[in-house]
C-alpha cells in the first residue's frame, strides 16, 4: 500500500494539495499600518492623564456614585432625584472597567478602537477595498478630540461617540453580509445573523441608556441599511464573459461542474 495513494474509487482530484493563502508584502504593509495606528492611539491616550473640573458633584461625581453603587451590589443606589438625571450605561461601563482592572481612560480608548475597527471593516467591505477600511480606521484612531482635554474628562462623551460609531458600523457590516450568510447550506448562516442581531441589540440598548439625544441616529442607520443593501447588487452579480462555457439544455451536473472549474482557473 502506497501512503498518499488514492483509495479504490476515489477521484484523482482528492489528491490535490490544499493551497493556503500566501502572505504578500501588501498584506504585511496593511497590518503594519493598522497595528501601528492602534499602538499610537493607545500611547497618546496613556500619556493624557484624567482631570476633573470644579463641578465634580454634578456630572463626574454622579457617574462615580452610580458606578460605586453597582460595585456595592446596590444597583443605582438610593432612589432620589439624582440617580435618574442621566442614563446608567456609562456608569455600567465604569463599573465593568473597574471589574476588569483596566483604567477608565484606557477602557474608553479600547472601546473606541473596537468601534473604529468595525466601522473600517464595514467601509472596506462596502468599497471592496481593505485599504479604504484601513485608512478609515487610521483616521478614526488618531481623532484628536478623544486624545485631548475633552477626552480626558470623566464624562460620557467619548463613550457616547464610540457606541454611536459601533452601532452604525455594526448595522452596515451585518446588512452587507446577509447575502453571503443566506447562501450557506443547511441554514448555517442564520446563527451568525442571530448573533449579529443580538449584538446590535445590546449596542442599541447601551446607546439608548447613555444620553437623551437619540433621534439623530435614525437617518444614519437608514443610510447604513441602504448602503449595505446596495452592496448586494455589486457583490453577487455573476460576471459575464463570452468565453465562459454554457450550461446544457437540461442543466446537468457535469456542465455545471465544468463551468465552476472554468471560473476557478480564470480567477
C-alpha positions as CSV (number, residue, x, y, z in Angstrom):
1,X,0.0,0.0,0.0
2,X,1.4,3.3,-1.0
3,X,0.9,6.1,1.5
4,X,-0.9,9.0,-0.1
5,X,-2.2,7.0,-3.0
6,X,-5.9,7.4,-3.7
7,X,-8.2,4.7,-2.4
8,X,-10.2,2.5,-4.7
9,X,-12.9,4.5,-6.3
10,X,-11.6,7.8,-5.1
11,X,-11.2,10.6,-7.6
12,X,-7.7,11.9,-8.6
13,X,-8.9,15.4,-7.6
14,X,-8.9,14.3,-4.0
15,X,-5.1,14.2,-4.1
16,X,-4.7,17.8,-5.0
17,X,-2.9,19.7,-2.2
18,X,-4.7,22.4,-0.3
19,X,-3.3,25.8,-1.3
20,X,-3.1,28.2,1.7
21,X,-3.2,32.0,1.0
22,X,0.3,33.5,0.8
23,X,1.3,36.5,2.8
24,X,2.3,39.2,0.4
25,X,4.2,42.4,1.2
26,X,1.0,44.3,0.7
27,X,-0.6,42.2,3.5
28,X,2.3,43.0,5.8
29,X,2.1,46.7,5.0
30,X,-1.6,46.8,5.6
31,X,-1.4,45.1,9.0
32,X,1.6,47.1,10.0
33,X,-0.4,50.3,9.3
34,X,-3.4,49.2,11.2
35,X,-1.5,47.9,14.3
36,X,0.8,51.0,14.2
37,X,-2.0,53.5,14.3
38,X,-3.7,51.4,17.1
39,X,-0.5,51.5,19.1
40,X,0.0,55.2,18.6
41,X,-3.6,55.8,19.7
42,X,-3.2,53.9,22.9
43,X,0.2,55.5,23.6
44,X,-1.3,59.0,23.2
45,X,-4.2,58.0,25.4
46,X,-1.9,56.6,28.1
47,X,0.1,59.9,28.2
48,X,-3.0,62.0,28.7
49,X,-4.0,62.0,32.4
50,X,-7.6,62.2,33.5
51,X,-8.6,65.5,35.0
52,X,-11.7,66.8,36.7
53,X,-13.4,70.2,36.7
54,X,-14.9,72.2,39.6
55,X,-18.4,70.9,39.1
56,X,-17.4,67.4,40.2
57,X,-20.5,66.7,42.2
58,X,-22.8,67.5,39.3
59,X,-21.5,65.3,36.5
60,X,-18.4,63.4,37.4
61,X,-19.5,62.7,40.9
62,X,-22.8,61.3,39.7
63,X,-21.2,58.8,37.3
64,X,-18.8,57.7,40.0
65,X,-21.5,57.4,42.6
66,X,-23.7,55.2,40.4
67,X,-20.7,53.0,39.5
68,X,-19.8,52.7,43.2
69,X,-23.4,51.6,43.9
70,X,-23.1,48.9,41.3
71,X,-19.8,47.8,42.8
72,X,-21.6,47.5,46.2
73,X,-24.4,45.4,44.6
74,X,-26.9,48.2,45.3
75,X,-27.9,48.7,41.6
76,X,-28.1,52.5,41.2
77,X,-28.1,53.4,44.9
78,X,-30.9,55.2,46.8
79,X,-33.9,56.3,44.8
80,X,-33.6,60.1,44.8
81,X,-33.6,63.0,42.4
82,X,-30.1,62.4,41.2
83,X,-29.8,58.8,40.1
84,X,-32.4,59.3,37.3
85,X,-30.8,62.5,35.9
86,X,-28.5,60.7,33.4
87,X,-28.6,57.4,31.7
88,X,-26.9,54.5,33.5
89,X,-25.0,52.9,30.7
90,X,-21.8,55.0,31.2
91,X,-21.9,54.2,34.9
92,X,-22.2,50.5,34.0
93,X,-19.2,50.9,31.7
94,X,-17.2,52.4,34.6
95,X,-18.1,49.5,36.8
96,X,-17.1,47.0,34.1
97,X,-13.7,48.6,33.6
98,X,-13.2,48.5,37.4
99,X,-14.0,44.8,37.5
100,X,-11.7,44.2,34.6
101,X,-8.9,46.1,36.3
102,X,-8.5,48.5,33.3
103,X,-8.1,52.3,33.8
104,X,-11.3,54.0,32.7
105,X,-9.5,56.2,30.2
106,X,-7.8,53.2,28.6
107,X,-11.0,51.2,28.6
108,X,-12.8,54.1,26.7
109,X,-10.0,54.1,24.1
110,X,-10.1,50.4,23.6
111,X,-13.9,50.6,23.1
112,X,-13.3,53.4,20.6
113,X,-10.7,51.5,18.7
114,X,-13.0,48.5,18.5
115,X,-15.8,50.7,17.1
116,X,-13.3,52.2,14.7
117,X,-12.3,48.7,13.5
118,X,-15.9,47.6,13.0
119,X,-16.6,50.8,11.0
120,X,-13.4,50.4,9.0
121,X,-14.3,46.8,8.2
122,X,-17.8,47.8,7.1
123,X,-16.5,50.6,4.8
124,X,-13.8,48.3,3.4
125,X,-16.4,45.7,2.5
126,X,-18.7,48.3,1.1
127,X,-15.9,49.8,-1.1
128,X,-14.4,46.3,-1.8
129,X,-11.0,47.7,-0.7
130,X,-9.3,46.8,2.5
131,X,-7.1,49.9,2.2
132,X,-10.2,52.0,2.3
133,X,-11.2,50.3,5.5
134,X,-7.7,50.6,6.9
135,X,-7.5,54.3,6.1
136,X,-10.9,54.9,7.8
137,X,-9.6,53.1,10.9
138,X,-6.4,55.1,11.0
139,X,-8.2,58.4,10.7
140,X,-10.7,57.4,13.5
141,X,-7.9,56.0,15.7
142,X,-6.0,59.3,15.9
143,X,-9.1,61.5,16.3
144,X,-7.7,64.5,18.3
145,X,-11.0,65.1,20.1
146,X,-10.6,61.8,22.0
147,X,-7.0,62.4,22.8
148,X,-7.2,66.0,24.1
149,X,-8.7,67.7,27.1
150,X,-12.3,66.8,26.4
151,X,-11.4,63.1,26.1
152,X,-9.6,63.2,29.4
153,X,-12.6,64.2,31.4
154,X,-14.7,61.7,33.3
155,X,-17.8,62.3,31.1
156,X,-19.8,60.2,28.8
157,X,-18.9,62.0,25.5
158,X,-16.2,59.5,24.4
159,X,-18.3,56.5,25.4
160,X,-21.3,58.0,23.5
161,X,-19.3,58.6,20.4
162,X,-17.9,55.1,20.5
163,X,-21.3,53.4,20.9
164,X,-22.7,55.5,18.1
165,X,-19.9,54.6,15.7
166,X,-20.2,50.9,16.8
167,X,-24.0,50.9,16.2
168,X,-23.8,52.3,12.7
169,X,-20.8,50.2,11.7
170,X,-22.4,47.0,13.0
171,X,-25.6,47.6,11.1
172,X,-23.7,48.3,7.9
173,X,-21.5,45.3,8.3
174,X,-24.3,42.8,9.1
175,X,-26.5,44.0,6.3
176,X,-23.6,43.6,3.8
177,X,-23.1,40.0,4.9
178,X,-26.8,39.0,4.5
179,X,-26.5,37.5,1.0
180,X,-23.3,35.5,1.9
181,X,-24.9,34.1,5.0
182,X,-28.2,33.3,3.2
183,X,-26.4,31.3,0.6
184,X,-24.8,28.9,3.1
185,X,-26.0,25.3,3.1
186,X,-28.3,23.7,5.7
187,X,-29.1,27.1,7.2
188,X,-25.7,27.6,8.9
189,X,-25.9,31.4,8.1
190,X,-28.9,32.0,10.4
191,X,-26.8,31.6,13.5
192,X,-24.3,34.4,12.7
193,X,-27.3,36.6,11.7
194,X,-28.9,35.9,15.0
195,X,-25.7,36.6,16.9
196,X,-25.1,39.8,15.0
197,X,-28.6,40.9,15.6
198,X,-28.3,40.3,19.3
199,X,-25.0,42.2,19.4
200,X,-26.6,45.1,17.6
201,X,-29.5,45.0,20.2
202,X,-27.0,45.2,23.1
203,X,-25.2,48.2,21.5
204,X,-28.5,49.9,20.8
205,X,-29.6,49.4,24.4
206,X,-26.3,51.0,25.6
207,X,-26.8,53.9,23.2
208,X,-30.4,54.4,24.3
209,X,-29.4,54.4,28.0
210,X,-26.5,56.8,27.5
211,X,-27.9,60.2,26.5
212,X,-31.2,61.8,25.8
213,X,-30.3,62.8,22.2
214,X,-31.3,59.7,20.4
215,X,-33.3,60.6,17.3
216,X,-30.4,61.9,15.3
217,X,-29.1,58.4,14.7
218,X,-32.2,57.2,12.8
219,X,-31.2,58.8,9.4
220,X,-27.7,57.4,9.8
221,X,-29.0,53.9,10.4
222,X,-31.3,54.1,7.4
223,X,-28.3,55.2,5.2
224,X,-26.3,52.3,6.6
225,X,-29.0,49.8,5.8
226,X,-29.4,51.3,2.3
227,X,-25.7,51.2,1.7
228,X,-25.5,47.6,2.8
229,X,-28.3,46.6,0.5
230,X,-26.7,48.5,-2.4
231,X,-23.6,46.3,-2.0
232,X,-25.7,43.2,-2.6
233,X,-26.2,44.0,-6.3
234,X,-22.5,44.7,-7.0
235,X,-21.1,41.8,-5.0
236,X,-23.5,39.0,-6.1
237,X,-24.0,39.8,-9.8
238,X,-22.4,36.8,-11.6
239,X,-19.8,38.0,-14.0
240,X,-20.5,37.5,-17.7
241,X,-17.9,36.6,-20.3
242,X,-18.3,35.4,-23.9
243,X,-15.7,32.8,-23.4
244,X,-17.5,31.1,-20.5
245,X,-18.9,27.6,-21.2
246,X,-22.7,27.4,-21.3
247,X,-24.9,25.1,-19.4
248,X,-26.6,22.4,-21.3
249,X,-30.3,22.5,-22.1
250,X,-31.2,20.2,-19.1
251,X,-28.7,21.9,-16.8
252,X,-27.0,18.6,-15.9
253,X,-24.4,18.3,-13.1
254,X,-21.4,17.7,-15.4
255,X,-21.8,21.0,-17.3
256,X,-22.2,22.9,-14.0
257,X,-19.1,21.3,-12.7
258,X,-17.2,22.3,-15.9
259,X,-18.4,25.9,-15.5
260,X,-17.3,26.0,-11.9
261,X,-13.8,24.7,-12.9
262,X,-13.6,27.3,-15.6
263,X,-14.2,30.2,-13.2
264,X,-11.7,28.7,-10.8
265,X,-8.9,28.6,-13.4
266,X,-9.9,32.0,-14.8
267,X,-9.7,33.7,-11.4
